[in-house]
Amino acid sequence: MESDARQATPQPSPAPSTADETRAPDRMLRLVWRHQVGEEAGARGPRKKWSVDEVVDTAIEDADATGIEGLSMRKIAEKLHTSAASLYTYIPGRDELLGLMIDQVMGRVDLPPFGGAATDPEVVGDRLREVSRLAWEEIHRHPWLLAAQRHRPLIGPNISRRYEWQLSALDGCGLDDVSMDHTIALVESHAVASASASINARELARTSGHSDAEWWQVNEPVLSQVMRGDDFPVSGRVGTAVGEKYQAITDPVAVYEYGLVVILDGVGMRLRDIADAGGADGV
């Protein structure tokens, strides 16, 4: 009887499996490539007042001013004098909006062509320095990028062009393809992490009302007294040296530049080893 009842009662369609969801195209992918593949046709309705680009630009402007903690479709809708429901006909949700913002920001940066030959380690070092500088400056212009990064990288047109440009800095240098990817990831991650430390120091100075240098000036006598003992022989000596040099606990810019030099020295040494070995990347 139970079987008959079940047959007589309409049953809900089974939820799509994880495999089905994996095979389904990412809604974001078509949206971020809209200029190449065209915007997806939607339901009939009134003509859209704003373009997707204008919505995204408004969100970027808001994030540059206040960060993304309070970013919402409703807030952007208010800035555009429309309703949140209207914006959802442009962009499916906040996560998609953030992905579009990241890609759009990257499209605003001119990617200078690289000169010289990638077979020269010094030329490669100069190119990687440019890759690093661009990331460092971009994070400082748009600090919200730090909080907006997705675990799975967004494959948008501007992010793809950036990656192509980054890899072209190494193409022909002797590294294999995987090593090229890893080298770019290393250079960029160092720049982003260093920029994050720099921004945090700047924000701390703003919220506390005094800079690291001012804090050091006030607290250095106490620190010198407590760090002179036998408990901290190395850190006391090093901390004092750093404090005297920068009049602060540290200097994020100096740490960034030092780390970049070390990375580039390592890459240059690897390229010379590859050349000495006859051009075989021994990864």
RODRENZA-38026 format. One record per residue (C-alpha): residue number from 1; residue in three letters; x negated, y, z negated. Coordinates in nm, 3 decimals, decimal comma, padded with zeros to 5 digits. Each point is the difference from the previous one (the first is absolute). Last residue first. Layout:
% residues N
[site NUM ala [X Y Z]] ...
***
This chain:
% residues 283
[site 283 val [-06,319 02,031 01,115]] [site 282 gly [-00,326 -00,030 00,195]] [site 281 asp [00,078 00,242 00,279]] [site 280 ala [-00,223 -00,112 00,286]] [site 279 gly [-00,170 00,286 00,187]] [site 278 gly [-00,348 -00,145 00,035]] [site 277 ala [-00,083 -00,054 -00,365]] [site 276 asp [-00,178 00,335 -00,019]] [site 275 ala [00,313 00,173 00,131]] [site 274 ile [00,216 -00,174 -00,260]] [site 273 asp [-00,243 00,099 -00,277]] [site 272 arg [00,007 00,360 00,125]] [site 271 leu [00,381 -00,003 -00,009]] [site 270 arg [-00,001 -00,137 -00,353]] [site 269 met [-00,241 00,269 -00,120]] [site 268 gly [00,218 00,269 00,157]] [site 267 val [00,312 -00,140 -00,167]] [site 266 gly [-00,173 -00,005 -00,338]] [site 265 asp [-00,130 00,354 00,038]] [site 264 leu [00,349 00,109 00,104]] [site 263 ile [00,150 -00,152 -00,314]] [site 262 val [-00,264 00,157 -00,227]] [site 261 val [00,043 00,342 00,166]] [site 260 leu [00,377 -00,025 -00,039]] [site 259 gly [-00,032 -00,083 -00,367]] [site 258 tyr [-00,221 00,303 -00,061]] [site 257 glu [00,239 00,231 00,186]] [site 256 tyr [00,302 -00,124 -00,194]] [site 255 val [-00,180 00,017 -00,336]] [site 254 ala [-00,113 00,355 00,078]] [site 253 val [00,354 00,102 00,093]] [site 252 pro [00,145 -00,160 -00,312]] [site 251 asp [-00,244 00,187 -00,230]] [site 250 thr [-00,026 -00,163 -00,341]] [site 249 ile [00,052 00,067 -00,370]] [site 248 ala [-00,060 00,368 00,063]] [site 247 gln [-00,281 00,255 -00,005]] [site 246 tyr [-00,111 -00,161 00,326]] [site 245 lys [-00,370 -00,067 -00,061]] [site 244 glu [00,005 00,028 -00,379]] [site 243 gly [00,301 -00,228 -00,027]] [site 242 val [-00,150 -00,256 00,235]] [site 241 ala [-00,327 -00,009 -00,195]] [site 240 thr [00,184 -00,018 -00,333]] [site 239 gly [00,216 -00,286 00,123]] [site 238 val [-00,309 -00,185 00,120]] [site 237 arg [-00,184 00,031 -00,332]] [site 236 gly [00,305 -00,081 -00,211]] [site 235 ser [00,097 -00,284 00,233]] [site 234 val [-00,346 -00,154 -00,035]] [site 233 pro [-00,059 00,032 -00,376]] [site 232 phe [00,364 -00,031 -00,109]] [site 231 asp [00,003 -00,165 -00,343]] [site 230 asp [-00,348 00,124 -00,097]] [site 229 gly [00,124 00,349 -00,076]] [site 228 arg [-00,018 00,313 00,217]] [site 227 met [00,352 -00,046 00,139]] [site 226 val [00,178 00,141 -00,307]] [site 225 gln [-00,192 00,329 -00,009]] [site 224 ser [-00,011 00,062 00,373]] [site 223 leu [00,373 -00,066 00,020]] [site 222 val [00,073 00,251 -00,275]] [site 221 pro [-00,212 00,273 00,161]] [site 220 glu [00,142 -00,080 00,348]] [site 219 asn [00,364 00,050 -00,101]] [site 218 val [00,066 00,366 00,080]] [site 217 gln [-00,225 00,029 00,304]] [site 216 trp [00,112 -00,338 00,125]] [site 215 trp [00,366 00,099 -00,009]] [site 214 glu [-00,079 00,319 00,193]] [site 213 ala [-00,193 -00,197 00,264]] [site 212 asp [00,277 -00,258 00,021]] [site 211 ser [00,245 00,283 00,071]] [site 210 his [00,247 00,160 -00,239]] [site 209 gly [00,377 00,045 -00,020]] [site 208 ser [00,081 -00,362 -00,077]] [site 207 thr [00,249 -00,039 00,284]] [site 206 arg [-00,208 00,171 00,266]] [site 205 ala [-00,334 -00,148 -00,106]] [site 204 leu [00,158 -00,343 -00,012]] [site 203 glu [00,140 00,052 00,350]] [site 202 arg [-00,343 00,094 00,137]] [site 201 ala [-00,161 -00,300 -00,168]] [site 200 asn [00,273 -00,227 00,138]] [site 199 ile [-00,050 00,147 00,347]] [site 198 ser [-00,375 -00,069 -00,009]] [site 197 ala [00,051 -00,354 -00,130]] [site 196 ser [00,254 -00,066 00,277]] [site 195 ala [-00,238 00,147 00,258]] [site 194 ser [-00,266 -00,244 -00,118]] [site 193 ala [00,240 -00,294 00,032]] [site 192 val [00,107 00,115 00,348]] [site 191 ala [-00,356 00,056 00,122]] [site 190 his [-00,120 -00,334 -00,137]] [site 189 ser [00,300 -00,176 00,154]] [site 188 glu [-00,078 00,158 00,337]] [site 187 val [-00,363 -00,108 00,013]] [site 186 leu [00,073 -00,352 -00,122]] [site 185 ala [00,302 -00,050 00,229]] [site 184 ile [-00,203 00,127 00,297]] [site 183 thr [-00,277 -00,247 -00,082]] [site 182 his [00,246 -00,286 -00,046]] [site 181 asp [00,158 00,059 00,341]] [site 180 met [-00,341 00,014 00,170]] [site 179 ser [-00,104 -00,314 -00,185]] [site 178 val [00,305 -00,180 00,137]] [site 177 asp [-00,080 00,111 00,354]] [site 176 asp [-00,366 -00,100 -00,007]] [site 175 leu [-00,260 00,263 -00,083]] [site 174 gly [-00,257 00,081 00,267]] [site 173 cys [00,055 00,375 00,041]] [site 172 gly [00,209 -00,035 00,316]] [site 171 asp [00,323 00,127 -00,152]] [site 170 leu [-00,077 00,156 -00,337]] [site 169 ala [00,147 00,350 00,028]] [site 168 ser [00,258 -00,143 00,239]] [site 167 leu [00,141 -00,188 -00,299]] [site 166 gln [00,100 00,324 -00,169]] [site 165 trp [00,162 00,136 00,316]] [site 164 glu [00,202 -00,316 00,053]] [site 163 tyr [00,107 00,008 -00,366]] [site 162 arg [00,111 00,360 00,031]] [site 161 arg [00,190 -00,073 00,322]] [site 160 ser [00,179 -00,286 -00,176]] [site 159 ile [00,088 00,222 -00,296]] [site 158 asn [00,134 00,254 00,248]] [site 157 pro [00,209 -00,251 00,192]] [site 156 gly [00,134 -00,186 -00,305]] [site 155 ile [-00,108 -00,333 -00,144]] [site 154 leu [00,084 00,066 -00,364]] [site 153 pro [-00,249 -00,174 -00,226]] [site 152 arg [00,151 -00,264 -00,229]] [site 151 his [-00,055 00,100 -00,362]] [site 150 arg [00,148 00,341 00,077]] [site 149 gln [-00,184 00,324 -00,074]] [site 148 ala [00,226 00,278 -00,124]] [site 147 ala [-00,163 00,067 -00,337]] [site 146 leu [-00,338 00,097 00,143]] [site 145 leu [00,162 00,174 00,298]] [site 144 trp [00,158 00,239 -00,250]] [site 143 pro [-00,334 00,184 -00,015]] [site 142 his [00,062 00,150 00,348]] [site 141 arg [-00,270 00,255 00,078]] [site 140 his [-00,246 -00,164 -00,241]] [site 139 ile [00,080 -00,343 00,143]] [site 138 glu [-00,063 00,129 00,352]] [site 137 glu [-00,332 00,155 -00,096]] [site 136 trp [-00,142 -00,324 -00,138]] [site 135 ala [00,136 -00,208 00,289]] [site 134 leu [-00,152 00,233 00,263]] [site 133 arg [-00,330 00,014 -00,186]] [site 132 ser [-00,026 -00,379 -00,009]] [site 131 val [00,053 -00,045 00,372]] [site 130 glu [-00,244 00,286 00,067]] [site 129 arg [-00,262 -00,167 -00,223]] [site 128 leu [00,064 -00,320 00,192]] [site 127 arg [-00,091 00,178 00,322]] [site 126 asp [-00,316 00,149 -00,146]] [site 125 gly [-00,106 -00,343 -00,129]] [site 124 val [00,067 -00,156 00,340]] [site 123 val [-00,226 00,262 00,159]] [site 122 glu [-00,270 -00,078 -00,256]] [site 121 pro [00,035 -00,373 00,068]] [site 120 asp [-00,059 00,058 00,376]] [site 119 thr [00,176 -00,267 00,210]] [site 118 ala [00,325 00,194 -00,035]] [site 117 ala [-00,130 00,245 00,260]] [site 116 gly [00,052 00,375 -00,026]] [site 115 gly [00,319 00,196 -00,029]] [site 114 phe [00,324 -00,087 -00,172]] [site 113 pro [00,321 00,169 00,108]] [site 112 pro [00,169 00,212 -00,266]] [site 111 leu [00,330 -00,131 -00,139]] [site 110 asp [00,227 00,300 -00,044]] [site 109 val [00,223 -00,044 -00,304]] [site 108 arg [00,376 00,058 00,017]] [site 107 gly [00,074 -00,359 00,102]] [site 106 met [-00,115 -00,125 -00,338]] [site 105 val [00,271 00,206 -00,168]] [site 104 gln [00,264 -00,156 00,227]] [site 103 asp [-00,111 -00,354 -00,086]] [site 102 ile [00,014 00,063 -00,373]] [site 101 met [00,333 00,183 00,022]] [site 100 leu [00,156 -00,279 00,205]] [site 99 gly [-00,096 -00,254 -00,263]] [site 98 leu [00,140 00,222 -00,274]] [site 97 leu [00,331 00,035 00,185]] [site 96 glu [00,024 -00,376 00,044]] [site 95 asp [-00,040 -00,045 -00,372]] [site 94 arg [00,260 00,272 -00,068]] [site 93 gly [00,271 -00,153 00,216]] [site 92 pro [00,142 -00,098 00,341]] [site 91 ile [-00,114 00,314 00,187]] [site 90 tyr [00,209 00,205 00,245]] [site 89 thr [00,354 -00,119 -00,077]] [site 88 tyr [-00,107 -00,006 -00,366]] [site 87 leu [-00,054 00,374 00,031]] [site 86 ser [00,374 00,059 00,048]] [site 85 ala [00,084 -00,191 -00,317]] [site 84 ala [-00,249 00,219 -00,187]] [site 83 ser [00,204 00,300 00,108]] [site 82 thr [-00,112 00,311 00,188]] [site 81 his [-00,159 00,333 -00,078]] [site 80 leu [-00,346 -00,116 00,111]] [site 79 lys [-00,148 00,064 -00,344]] [site 78 glu [00,300 -00,171 -00,157]] [site 77 ala [-00,050 -00,303 00,223]] [site 76 ile [-00,362 -00,021 -00,110]] [site 75 lys [00,110 -00,016 -00,364]] [site 74 arg [00,271 -00,258 00,072]] [site 73 met [-00,242 -00,221 00,192]] [site 72 ser [-00,225 -00,001 -00,302]] [site 71 leu [-00,342 00,127 -00,105]] [site 70 gly [-00,025 00,053 -00,374]] [site 69 glu [-00,324 -00,193 -00,051]] [site 68 ile [-00,117 00,094 00,349]] [site 67 gly [-00,217 00,301 -00,080]] [site 66 thr [00,122 00,356 -00,062]] [site 65 ala [-00,133 00,231 00,271]] [site 64 asp [-00,163 -00,244 00,242]] [site 63 ala [00,292 -00,238 -00,055]] [site 62 asp [00,253 00,270 00,097]] [site 61 glu [-00,187 00,089 00,317]] [site 60 ile [-00,033 -00,366 00,088]] [site 59 ala [00,376 -00,054 -00,051]] [site 58 thr [00,081 00,294 00,226]] [site 57 asp [-00,237 -00,136 00,267]] [site 56 val [00,174 -00,339 -00,023]] [site 55 val [00,346 00,150 00,055]] [site 54 glu [-00,131 00,212 00,287]] [site 53 asp [-00,165 -00,300 00,164]] [site 52 val [00,320 -00,205 -00,031]] [site 51 ser [00,179 00,275 00,194]] [site 50 trp [00,263 00,214 -00,165]] [site 49 lys [00,359 00,084 00,085]] [site 48 lys [00,098 -00,348 00,107]] [site 47 arg [00,293 -00,008 00,241]] [site 46 pro [00,321 -00,104 -00,167]] [site 45 gly [00,080 -00,368 -00,006]] [site 44 arg [-00,034 -00,325 00,186]] [site 43 ala [-00,204 -00,263 -00,174]] [site 42 gly [-00,371 -00,020 00,057]] [site 41 ala [-00,235 -00,052 00,293]] [site 40 glu [-00,357 -00,059 -00,115]] [site 39 glu [-00,232 00,286 00,084]] [site 38 gly [-00,222 -00,040 00,303]] [site 37 val [-00,289 -00,242 00,047]] [site 36 gln [-00,298 00,240 00,010]] [site 35 his [00,131 00,303 -00,188]] [site 34 arg [00,188 -00,230 -00,240]] [site 33 trp [-00,314 -00,189 -00,108]] [site 32 val [00,065 00,077 -00,370]] [site 31 leu [00,366 -00,092 00,038]] [site 30 arg [-00,061 -00,323 00,186]] [site 29 leu [-00,240 -00,121 -00,266]] [site 28 met [00,206 00,112 -00,295]] [site 27 arg [00,284 -00,240 00,061]] [site 26 asp [-00,259 -00,280 -00,019]] [site 25 pro [00,088 -00,254 00,268]] [site 24 ala [00,174 -00,314 -00,132]] [site 23 arg [-00,231 -00,304 -00,009]] [site 22 thr [-00,088 00,056 -00,365]] [site 21 glu [00,365 00,043 -00,088]] [site 20 asp [00,083 -00,330 00,168]] [site 19 ala [-00,287 -00,170 -00,188]] [site 18 thr [00,127 00,144 -00,328]] [site 17 ser [00,334 -00,155 00,076]] [site 16 pro [00,299 00,200 00,113]] [site 15 ala [00,290 -00,021 -00,242]] [site 14 pro [00,249 -00,267 00,088]] [site 13 ser [00,327 00,125 00,148]] [site 12 pro [00,272 00,025 -00,257]] [site 11 gln [00,252 -00,288 -00,011]] [site 10 pro [00,356 00,028 00,120]] [site 9 thr [00,221 -00,222 -00,220]] [site 8 ala [00,172 -00,293 00,171]] [site 7 gln [-00,318 -00,205 00,029]] [site 6 arg [-00,082 00,060 -00,366]] [site 5 ala [00,344 -00,108 -00,100]] [site 4 asp [-00,030 -00,321 00,202]] [site 3 ser [-00,332 -00,084 -00,169]] [site 2 glu [00,149 00,061 -00,342]] [site 1 met [00,285 -00,235 00,088]] 
***
